[in-house]
Amino acid sequence: MSDSAGGGESGGAVGAVQDSEADSEPPQRAPASPPDEGSDGASSPSAKRPRMSEEEPKQAAESVDEELSAQAELPPAQKAEDQSQPEELTVIGEDEEECHQNGDRGRDGSVEGDPKPEEEHNGDGSPDSRGDGQHLGLDFTQNPQVLTGSWAEYSSLPENYLKGCKWAPDGSCILTNSADNVLRVYNLPPEIYSYNWDLLPEMSPVLRMAEGDTVYDYCWYPKMNSMAPDTCFLASSSRDNPVHVWDAFYGEVRASFRPYNHLDELTAAHSLCFSPDGAQLYCGFDKTVRVFHTERPGRDCEERHTVVKKQGQSGIISCFGFSPCQSVYACGSYSRCAGLYSCQDGTLLALLPTRHHGGLTHLLFSPDGNYLYTGGRKDPEILCWDLREPGKVVFSLKRNVDTNQRIYFDLDQSGRYLLSGDTEGVVSVWDTHTASPDGDEELLQPQLRFQAYWDCTNGVSIHPFMPLLATSSGQRQFPWPGDSEGDSASDTEGGGGGAVMSQRDTRQDNALTLWWAGPLGPSPSPEGNQEQQQQEEAETVEA
């Protein structure tokens, strides 16, 4: 079954590969990658572009032609060789000159020129392992600019709406899910590196991975790096199917994790999430979490019940999140609550009060691990919980969600900006630094709202280190009352209720879109910034 699930689509994907970059893939190995029967990724063309590696950006910039030389100039995060450099900060807005290191919420909204402001706020002083969030050049003083997207890909089938999008951990590509049960991988267009935005074509997927039924959840391997093909894989779960691990180079199934219930029947996971080190895969079920070891596919797993002696978190575990600085993970469930658990043995540490109106569909930790953001279906609020005082809501964010569909939200790597779409197609941007410093619960107003689509915006994903946003749109369309007779009339006579249905059809907007949310020109080097600043100061003094 696994071979038929991936093999049918991989042939066309490999044919769309950029051969010019296939030879730049060193045959590195990942310690926690699942077994792969044919994992010789260096010997044949791949659909991935290794240029976006965070570990060797300078080498990539030197090895490419002049056409991609601007890649080394685009955001300074591209030059970050080590993720533990809190002193490198970049301008992200007009009123905020420097981006805080993980752990600093900066609630007063004021930032001095000191390159280490995080020491005043970060209680534990431990920077996040993905410290390149400081280099995000996000600027939400104006609406983001549309770069390109994918539209024709989702128009071949009726109502082929998207169900979210997720950037790869190394930022080289983006993954989407849609109603046709196909996972698609898109490479980041190379023209973006050189700011040749007028030449950007419509994006086409380089991989299509077809699942057998409705996809419940999907996630990237957190250590994914395009320079190491063995680390390039993702996991997905679909109805009546085991958890599949897909090769992100060739679109084939690498391995399967098979969860069974108490009747020894195969059961599907409703949610998925790799542990931060990638060694384990957490799967959510009804009142149960099953933990698989990434290196050992099969049916062997650790079973952790969330309800013990009628106490604990009930309902289907619908979403996961891992603390970036502690051995703690959070589970959201359709019982409208969230729980905090120990990664070692799954012990329940805290159960947050039931404040949501609908079942939880998404949650995120802040980069410092002190706050947890939760959102639910048919629920107009995203709540920010202070985990240092479990049960305390710091502030809430209003959005319009009147559907059971997952409406994703995302945080930038600094933890300052939170973005979310809604069922009206609007994307809202909140600046969490503007929250009240006393921590009293309040309704935080968005800094920016812009109309991304005229249909539901269900997915928002922020690029790991570039000022790029990816959004996805669409939702299941239900016919208006009385349209059934009009449909039959239009089918038989070519008319009838066609006017009503066409009015409904015009509301469909199924697309993946890339947005630029940063400066409109190449970012100068840090040395160039200093020289320019000194020159401007000298001109000011002379004036």
Backbone hydrogen bonds, N-H to C=O, Kabsch-Sander energy under -0.5 kcal/mol:
donor,donor_aa,acceptor,acceptor_aa,energy
5,A,1,M,-1.5
6,G,2,S,-1.2
7,G,3,D,-2.6
8,G,4,S,-0.7
9,E,6,G,-0.8
10,S,6,G,-1.0
11,G,7,G,-0.7
13,A,9,E,-1.2
14,V,10,S,-2.3
15,G,11,G,-1.4
16,A,12,G,-0.7
16,A,13,A,-1.0
17,V,14,V,-1.6
19,D,17,V,-1.0
21,E,18,Q,-1.4
22,A,19,D,-0.8
23,D,19,D,-0.6
24,S,21,E,-1.4
25,E,22,A,-0.8
28,Q,26,P,-2.4
33,S,30,A,-1.0
39,S,36,D,-0.8
41,G,39,S,-2.3
43,S,40,D,-0.9
47,A,249,F,-1.4
52,M,49,R,-0.7
53,S,50,P,-1.3
60,A,56,E,-1.9
61,A,57,P,-2.0
62,E,58,K,-1.8
63,S,59,Q,-1.7
64,V,60,A,-1.2
68,L,65,D,-1.5
69,S,66,E,-1.4
71,Q,68,L,-1.7
72,A,69,S,-1.1
73,E,70,A,-0.9
74,L,70,A,-1.8
78,Q,75,P,-2.6
79,K,76,P,-1.9
80,A,77,A,-1.7
81,E,79,K,-0.6
88,E,85,Q,-1.3
89,L,87,E,-0.8
90,T,134,Q,-0.9
92,I,96,E,-1.1
93,G,96,E,-0.9
99,C,90,T,-0.6
104,D,101,Q,-1.9
105,R,103,G,-0.7
109,G,106,G,-1.8
119,E,116,K,-1.1
120,E,117,P,-1.6
121,H,118,E,-0.9
122,N,118,E,-3.0
123,G,121,H,-0.7
131,G,83,Q,-0.7
131,G,129,S,-1.0
133,G,130,R,-1.0
134,Q,131,G,-1.5
135,H,132,D,-1.5
136,L,133,G,-1.5
139,D,517,A,-2.9
145,Q,516,W,-2.5
147,L,514,L,-2.8
148,T,514,L,-0.8
150,S,512,L,-2.8
154,Y,151,W,-1.5
155,S,152,A,-1.3
156,S,152,A,-0.5
160,N,154,Y,-0.5
160,N,157,L,-1.1
161,Y,159,E,-1.7
162,L,473,S,-1.8
163,K,164,G,-0.5
163,K,177,N,-3.5
166,K,175,L,-2.5
168,A,173,C,-2.7
171,G,168,A,-2.0
174,I,186,Y,-2.5
175,L,166,K,-2.6
176,T,184,R,-2.4
177,N,164,G,-1.5
178,S,182,V,-0.6
179,A,161,Y,-2.5
181,N,178,S,-1.8
183,L,209,M,-3.1
184,R,176,T,-1.7
184,R,182,V,-0.5
185,V,207,L,-1.8
186,Y,174,I,-2.8
188,L,172,S,-2.1
192,I,189,P,-1.5
193,Y,190,P,-1.1
194,S,190,P,-0.7
195,Y,192,I,-0.9
196,N,191,E,-1.9
197,W,195,Y,-1.5
199,L,196,N,-1.2
200,L,197,W,-1.2
203,M,149,G,-2.9
206,V,185,V,-2.6
207,L,185,V,-1.2
209,M,183,L,-3.2
210,A,5,A,-0.7
210,A,208,R,-0.6
211,E,181,N,-2.9
211,E,209,M,-0.5
216,Y,214,T,-0.5
216,Y,237,S,-2.8
217,D,237,S,-1.3
219,C,235,A,-2.3
221,Y,233,F,-1.9
224,M,221,Y,-1.9
225,N,228,A,-0.5
228,A,225,N,-2.0
230,D,28,Q,-0.7
231,T,228,A,-2.2
232,C,229,P,-1.5
233,F,231,T,-1.5
234,L,246,W,-1.8
235,A,219,C,-2.7
236,S,244,H,-2.2
237,S,217,D,-2.6
239,R,214,T,-2.2
241,N,238,S,-1.6
243,V,257,F,-2.7
244,H,236,S,-2.4
245,V,255,A,-2.6
246,W,234,L,-3.0
246,W,244,H,-0.6
247,D,252,E,-3.3
248,A,232,C,-2.5
248,A,246,W,-0.6
251,G,247,D,-2.3
254,R,245,V,-3.5
254,R,252,E,-0.5
255,A,245,V,-1.1
257,F,243,V,-2.6
258,R,256,S,-0.5
258,R,298,G,-2.6
261,N,265,E,-2.3
264,D,261,N,-1.9
267,T,259,P,-2.4
270,H,284,G,-2.8
271,S,284,G,-0.7
273,C,282,Y,-1.5
275,S,280,Q,-2.5
278,G,275,S,-2.2
281,L,292,F,-2.8
282,Y,273,C,-3.0
283,C,290,R,-2.4
284,G,271,S,-2.1
285,F,288,T,-2.8
287,K,285,F,-0.7
287,K,315,G,-2.4
288,T,285,F,-1.0
289,V,304,R,-3.2
290,R,283,C,-2.4
291,V,302,E,-2.8
292,F,281,L,-2.7
292,F,290,R,-0.6
294,T,279,A,-2.4
294,T,292,F,-0.5
296,R,293,H,-1.8
298,G,256,S,-1.2
302,E,291,V,-2.5
304,R,289,V,-3.2
304,R,302,E,-0.6
305,H,303,E,-0.5
306,T,287,K,-1.9
307,V,287,K,-0.7
308,V,311,Q,-3.0
311,Q,308,V,-1.4
313,Q,306,T,-2.1
314,S,312,G,-0.7
317,I,285,F,-2.3
318,S,316,I,-0.8
318,S,332,G,-2.2
319,C,332,G,-1.4
321,G,330,A,-1.5
323,S,328,V,-2.8
328,V,326,Q,-2.1
329,Y,341,Y,-2.1
330,A,321,G,-3.4
331,C,339,G,-2.4
332,G,319,C,-2.4
333,S,337,C,-1.8
334,Y,316,I,-1.8
335,S,314,S,-0.5
336,R,333,S,-1.2
339,G,331,C,-2.3
340,L,350,A,-3.1
341,Y,329,Y,-2.9
342,S,347,T,-2.1
343,C,327,S,-2.0
346,G,342,S,-1.9
349,L,340,L,-3.4
350,A,340,L,-1.4
352,L,338,A,-2.5
352,L,350,A,-0.5
355,R,353,P,-1.1
356,H,336,R,-0.8
360,L,333,S,-2.1
361,T,375,G,-2.3
362,H,375,G,-1.6
364,L,373,Y,-2.3
366,S,371,Y,-2.5
369,G,366,S,-1.9
372,L,385,W,-1.9
373,Y,364,L,-3.4
374,T,383,L,-2.1
375,G,362,H,-2.3
376,G,381,E,-0.6
377,R,359,G,-2.6
378,K,403,T,-1.7
379,D,376,G,-0.8
382,I,397,L,-2.2
383,L,374,T,-2.2
384,C,395,F,-2.4
385,W,372,L,-3.2
385,W,383,L,-0.6
386,D,392,K,-2.6
387,L,370,N,-2.6
387,L,385,W,-0.8
388,R,370,N,-0.6
389,E,386,D,-1.3
392,K,386,D,-0.6
392,K,389,E,-2.2
393,V,391,G,-0.5
394,V,384,C,-3.1
394,V,392,K,-0.6
395,F,384,C,-0.8
396,S,442,E,-2.6
397,L,382,I,-2.4
398,K,444,L,-0.5
399,R,380,P,-2.6
401,V,399,R,-0.9
408,Y,406,R,-0.6
408,Y,458,N,-2.8
410,D,419,L,-2.3
412,D,417,Y,-1.9
415,G,412,D,-1.7
418,L,430,W,-2.1
419,L,410,D,-2.7
420,S,428,S,-1.8
421,G,408,Y,-0.9
423,T,400,N,-2.7
425,G,422,D,-1.5
427,V,450,F,-2.8
428,S,420,S,-2.9
428,S,426,V,-0.5
429,V,448,L,-3.0
430,W,418,L,-2.6
432,T,416,R,-2.9
432,T,430,W,-0.8
434,T,431,D,-1.8
435,A,432,T,-1.2
439,G,436,S,-1.4
442,E,394,V,-0.5
444,L,396,S,-2.4
444,L,442,E,-0.7
447,Q,429,V,-2.7
448,L,429,V,-1.7
450,F,427,V,-2.1
452,A,425,G,-2.0
452,A,450,F,-0.9
453,Y,425,G,-1.9
457,T,422,D,-2.7
458,N,456,C,-0.9
458,N,472,S,-0.9
459,G,472,S,-1.6
461,S,470,A,-2.4
463,H,468,L,-2.6
468,L,466,M,-2.7
469,L,515,W,-2.4
470,A,461,S,-2.4
471,T,513,T,-2.4
472,S,459,G,-1.8
473,S,511,A,-1.5
474,G,456,C,-2.3
478,F,476,R,-0.5
483,D,480,W,-2.1
486,G,482,G,-0.8
487,D,483,D,-2.2
488,S,484,S,-1.8
489,A,485,E,-2.2
490,S,486,G,-2.3
491,D,487,D,-2.1
492,T,488,S,-2.0
493,E,489,A,-2.8
494,G,490,S,-1.2
495,G,489,A,-0.8
497,G,486,G,-1.1
499,A,496,G,-0.6
501,M,497,G,-1.8
502,S,498,G,-2.4
503,Q,499,A,-1.6
504,R,500,V,-1.6
505,D,501,M,-2.8
506,T,502,S,-1.7
507,R,504,R,-1.5
508,Q,505,D,-1.8
511,A,509,D,-0.8
512,L,150,S,-2.0
513,T,471,T,-2.6
514,L,148,T,-3.1
515,W,469,L,-2.8
516,W,145,Q,-3.2
517,A,467,P,-3.0
517,A,515,W,-0.6
529,N,525,S,-2.2
530,Q,526,P,-2.1
531,E,527,E,-2.5
532,Q,528,G,-2.6
533,Q,529,N,-2.5
534,Q,530,Q,-2.6
535,Q,531,E,-2.4
536,E,532,Q,-2.4
537,E,533,Q,-2.4
538,A,534,Q,-2.3
539,E,535,Q,-2.4
540,T,536,E,-2.2
541,V,537,E,-2.3
542,E,538,A,-2.4
543,A,539,E,-2.1
